[in-house]
Amino acid sequence: MPVLDAKIPEGPLEEKWSNYKFKSKLVNPTNRRKHTIIVVGTGLAGSAAAATLAEQGYQVKAFTMHDSPRRAHSIAAQGGINAAKNYCNDGDSVRRLFYDTIKGGDFRSREANVHRLAEISANIIDQCVAQGVPFAREYSGYLENRSFGGTQVSRTFYAKGQTGQQLLLGAYSALMKEVDNGNVTLYTRREMVDLVVIDGIARGIIVRNEITGKIESYAADAVLLATGGYTNVFFLSTNAMGCNVTAAWRAHKKGALFANPCYTQIHPTCIPVHGEYQSKLTLMSESLRNDGRVWVPKVKEDRRPPHLIPEAERDYFLERKYPSFGNLVPRDLASRNVKEQCDQGKGLGSTGFAVCLDFSESIKRLGADVIRSRYENLFEMYEKITGSDPYKEPMLIYPAPHYAMGGLWVDYDLMSTVPGLFVLGEANFSDHGANRLGASALMQGLADGYFVIPSTLPNYIAGSSLSQVTTDHPAFKQAEEDASKKIKQLLGIKGKKTVDAFHRELGLLLWDKCGMARNEEGLTEALKKIPEIRQEFWENVTVSGSEGELNQTLERAGRVADFLEFGELMVQDALHRRESCGGHFREECQTPDGEAARNDDQFCYVGAWGFNGVDAAPTLHKEPLTFESVPLTQRSYR
Amino acid sequence: MSKLDLTLKVWRQKDANSPGKFEIYLARGIDEDASFLEMLDVINEELTQKGQDPIAFDHDCREGICGTCGAVVNGRAHGPLKTTTLCQLHMRHFKNNDTIVIEPFRSRAIPVVRDLVIDRSAFDRVIAAGGYISVRTGSAPEANSMLVPKQDSEKGFDSAQCIGCAACVAACPNASAMLFVSAKISHLAVLPQGQPERLKRVVKMVHAMDKEGFGNCSNEYECEAACPKGIKVANINLMNRDFFKANLTT
């Protein structure tokens, strides 16, 4: 079985990043403008990378499928961003943030990357404040912090419930500054449909212009993918409607390995599913668990409205089972426990698949105004969607797909297995192991974009002798033709079933068999069914309109076609990993008290899959994980 | 859960250069807990089944934060609810047998691309003209070395909440973008970090705004009424004062 080399720098953990930076090759400022860098995606990772590389002097071409870079889904992150500033003097340090992240990820992430992330975290806050990000502050004018799941310190910086929005607007403003300076060319409403690989090296991309339908080619010296996660494979998720796996998947088909696709995060606190017409699920920030208490009735099938269930008849099951972390246990644990309570018949709401997130005690203790100042927009959003007022009645919540820890495999430089193709942010697999801690996605996206790639990309550029390549190269022409052919094929099927119907069918299957709990029987069944759905899709999907126009159905069809291939890999990965870790819970592998039981002897590795054809079995490559700085232990939050 | 039957009058326009017109669609059995966009999803599924072109509309997060969605519903940008984006408007706010008129946001500076989809790239160009603090990555000082009074930070946050949806332009009789532009100017003007470029910024952004063809403010307050994020007209006052000051001092 092929073994992957992550190219981790030498030296003690604390010195690896500075050793790397000292030893890495640099590009002379006057030579930088001779290099064109493509950045796909303009969320936190993409905008930050594009802006920073442009500041350094590279010619950057930034692509987004949205009408503006500011629409990227990073904008929806609510709760906050972690950083090891130790402003609260409560025992935080780079070492502790590192340790919390490794432990939170259930010992399935790469030590060196996580330590680098923790080191960089403090610089991110400095950068964002300088950009004018209006973080929450104390009356003294100093920055304020709050706590998040899986930690016992307060290290989370936030801007009400709109932290992602404010950070993205910061990164977007940095990007637009460089557009104005002429160092970034912005391409909006372009969807990447292929990666162009020449002599084994990534040299450009093919995009579809969503307005004209034209297939366009762009060449570069390196391609950076910052295209987000794949959780919309479940159809219903907290992701924005447009989030997709297409760019990553098509790069995978061109040789980039896909790592740990079965590691998906199911977020515990989302507004429950309520109808068939439903298009997405809405997250209620984890930060709410600072002041909200999670409970179910003590007896089964208690159908009274929650506020009529007396205190003595409520079970605050997270506080009961995990007294040291209480309601702030990590997401995977919280989600599984919520599911367990509902499966036992203790769930509430019209479907019985919901539990209470109750603020009454906090409102009594702190007053409604304090709670309002912390969570105003979240409470408003909850009321708008459900018609119920959380100041008066407990919120009803249930877990929902939220984040992808898996992604394209990258080495320490964030380079994939295709030289010249780098992957940033949620699109890569690197830092969160099998479970991401709250407020760490924003941290990782910005770390990758502002500080990691600007140090690692020059090492690649300076160390390679790249030949001059233009879009006239036959590889571009071939990729353009392939893209057009695929589009024509989709339009030509003219079947009976809509794109969304296929997406929903796939999503429900995955949620059922490869969601919060997985077992061999269900996964095997899913593995049989997905190719059947895929085959029916290619025979019976209906895509209206034509190719040379704005055609949103065609856009979705392309994405669902990729989900139908990717979903199979996800299940395959889940089936092969006969252990429970973080968000990947195999029912066959649990401790006597129902916690995830890892199998470090057999599975202490990153599983990265190589593509061999749509109906061919993928090849598993392994990157062994070694833990030199933290002992491999069973996680405990009790 | 009650169901609604509705008549929709929807603006259909093939592309920027074709003339558009209203088409009538019947929406049957719409769940009152569905969002407005989910109601359009249902219509679009039906149209697709019938082999017709679905209604093109922009949307993404469906949580009221990305600023992608928006349409004029019964004459009001984002519909009848205050401080609510179209994606967060739910059908329980309509009555059975209602007729709902749905049109794109309209202004010369933000032209229709197709059906309800518009081109808001003018907003990006205005931001590019100066809607930022010119800090190079890596050069920032320690975050707590610069104190920002809580009230200033909160004021900045209030303005920074703008989602760039262009409802303010659609609502304004003059198609002015002043609420959008002034929100960014105010966000940076009330923070200490934004001071060095404050006057230069306002001049560049106002000129960029004029160049895009947006109109001027005549104190109609329609923008504030339509804004899904509750951005206040007071931002425009600040922008005008700063613009005046900049022209006196430079």
Contacts between the chains, C-beta under 8 A, distances in Angstrom:
chain1	res1	chain2	res2	distance
A	48	B	137	7.5
A	51	B	137	6.9
A	52	B	137	4.3
A	52	B	138	8.0
A	55	B	136	5.2
A	55	B	137	6.1
A	66	B	60	6.9
A	66	B	68	6.8
A	67	B	58	6.6
A	67	B	68	7.0
A	67	B	119	7.1
A	67	B	120	5.8
A	67	B	121	7.0
A	68	B	120	6.4
A	68	B	121	7.1
A	68	B	123	6.7
A	68	B	124	5.2
A	68	B	164	6.7
A	69	B	124	7.4
A	70	B	67	7.1
A	70	B	124	7.8
A	70	B	164	5.9
A	71	B	60	5.8
A	71	B	66	4.8
A	71	B	67	6.5
A	71	B	68	5.1
A	72	B	66	8.0
A	73	B	60	7.2
A	73	B	61	6.6
A	73	B	66	7.4
A	75	B	61	6.8
A	75	B	65	5.5
A	75	B	66	5.2
A	76	B	61	4.7
A	76	B	63	5.5
A	76	B	65	5.4
A	76	B	66	6.7
A	85	B	143	7.3
A	85	B	144	7.9
A	87	B	144	6.8
A	123	B	138	7.7
A	123	B	140	7.5
A	125	B	143	4.7
A	126	B	140	4.1
A	126	B	141	6.6
A	126	B	142	6.0
A	126	B	143	4.7
A	127	B	135	7.4
A	127	B	137	6.0
A	127	B	138	7.6
A	127	B	140	4.7
A	128	B	143	8.0
A	129	B	140	6.8
A	129	B	143	4.3
A	129	B	146	7.1
A	129	B	193	7.2
A	130	B	133	6.7
A	130	B	135	4.4
A	130	B	139	7.6
A	130	B	140	3.6
A	130	B	141	7.0
A	130	B	193	6.0
A	131	B	132	7.3
A	131	B	133	5.5
A	131	B	135	5.8
A	131	B	140	8.0
A	131	B	193	7.5
A	132	B	132	8.0
A	132	B	133	5.1
A	132	B	156	7.1
A	132	B	160	7.9
A	132	B	187	6.7
A	132	B	188	5.3
A	132	B	191	5.3
A	132	B	193	5.1
A	132	B	194	5.6
A	134	B	153	5.1
A	134	B	154	7.4
A	134	B	156	4.2
A	134	B	157	3.9
A	134	B	160	5.5
A	134	B	187	7.2
A	134	B	191	7.1
A	135	B	153	7.2
A	136	B	153	7.5
A	137	B	148	5.9
A	137	B	149	7.7
A	137	B	150	4.8
A	137	B	153	4.6
A	138	B	150	6.7
A	139	B	150	5.1
A	140	B	147	7.1
A	141	B	147	3.3
A	141	B	148	5.4
A	141	B	149	5.2
A	141	B	150	6.7
A	141	B	153	7.9
A	142	B	144	5.5
A	142	B	147	6.4
A	143	B	143	6.0
A	143	B	144	5.9
A	159	B	157	6.1
A	160	B	157	6.8
A	162	B	65	6.8
A	162	B	161	6.7
A	164	B	65	8.0
A	165	B	65	5.6
A	165	B	161	7.5
A	165	B	163	7.7
A	166	B	157	7.4
A	166	B	160	6.1
A	169	B	160	6.5
A	172	B	127	7.6
A	173	B	127	6.8
A	173	B	131	6.0
A	173	B	132	3.6
A	173	B	133	7.3
A	174	B	132	6.5
A	174	B	135	7.7
A	174	B	137	7.2
A	176	B	124	6.6
A	176	B	127	4.8
A	176	B	128	4.2
A	176	B	131	6.6
A	176	B	132	6.2
A	177	B	128	7.5
A	177	B	132	4.6
A	177	B	134	6.0
A	179	B	124	7.8
A	179	B	128	4.7
A	180	B	128	4.4
A	180	B	129	6.5
A	180	B	130	7.6
A	186	B	124	7.3
A	188	B	121	6.6
A	188	B	124	7.6
A	211	B	113	6.2
A	240	B	60	4.2
A	240	B	61	4.3
A	240	B	62	7.1
A	240	B	66	6.4
A	241	B	59	6.1
A	241	B	60	5.5
A	241	B	61	7.7
A	241	B	62	6.2
A	242	B	60	5.0
A	274	B	33	5.8
A	275	B	1	7.7
A	275	B	31	5.2
A	275	B	33	5.9
A	275	B	34	6.6
A	277	B	30	7.9
A	277	B	31	5.7
A	277	B	34	4.9
A	277	B	38	5.0
A	277	B	39	7.9
A	277	B	41	6.9
A	277	B	42	5.7
A	278	B	34	7.7
A	278	B	38	6.7
A	279	B	35	7.6
A	279	B	37	7.0
A	279	B	38	5.1
A	279	B	41	5.6
A	279	B	62	6.5
A	280	B	62	5.1
A	282	B	62	7.6
A	282	B	63	5.6
A	283	B	63	7.7
A	381	B	63	6.6
A	381	B	64	6.5
A	381	B	88	6.9
A	384	B	64	7.7
A	384	B	84	6.4
A	384	B	88	4.9
A	384	B	90	6.8
A	385	B	35	7.7
A	385	B	88	7.2
A	385	B	90	7.0
A	387	B	33	7.7
A	387	B	90	7.5
A	387	B	92	6.3
A	450	B	137	5.0
A	450	B	138	7.9
A	451	B	137	7.6
A	451	B	138	7.8
A	454	B	137	7.0
A	496	B	49	7.8
A	498	B	45	5.5
A	498	B	48	5.0
A	498	B	49	6.6
A	499	B	48	8.0
A	500	B	41	7.5
A	500	B	45	6.4
A	501	B	45	7.9
A	542	B	48	6.1
A	542	B	49	7.4
A	542	B	51	7.4
A	544	B	47	7.7
A	544	B	48	5.5
A	544	B	51	6.4
A	544	B	52	6.8
A	544	B	53	5.5
A	544	B	54	6.6
A	545	B	53	5.4
A	549	B	14	7.5
A	549	B	15	6.6
A	549	B	114	7.4
A	550	B	15	7.3
A	550	B	56	5.8
A	550	B	113	6.2
A	550	B	114	4.5
A	550	B	117	6.5
A	552	B	54	7.1
A	552	B	56	5.7
A	553	B	48	6.4
A	553	B	54	6.1
